[in-house]
Amino acid sequence: MYKNHQQDPGTAKAEAPTLQPLVPATAAGSCCGGSVDATAAAEEPDDVVECPVMTGTPVNRAQAEAAGLYRDHNGQRYWFCCAACGPTFDADPDEYAAA
């Protein structure tokens, strides 16, 4: 007949397994897959801005400029957290510039 393949409750481990992230939080990228250098953000607060597309995401201006992750709109420069934010900004820059 059929056997029950479940583990006997008497032999189960007392602790449930814990889930570990695949990438440590300090090495994880931003929401769009780019990388956010939290150390640089903490050390140079004057050089850190918020991504206008992914609000709340810190962007190091120097790193964004070096990677080409910025746009100029109406005389103002906007820096992005990842490559996906530039085209999103381009689709409706007034919406993101107003934020």
ABEGO torsion letter per residue (X at the ends): XBBBABBBAAABBABBBBBBBABBAAABBBAAGBBBBAAAAAABAAABBBBAABBGBBBBAAAAAAAGBBBBBGGBBBBBABAAAAAAAAABAAAAAAX
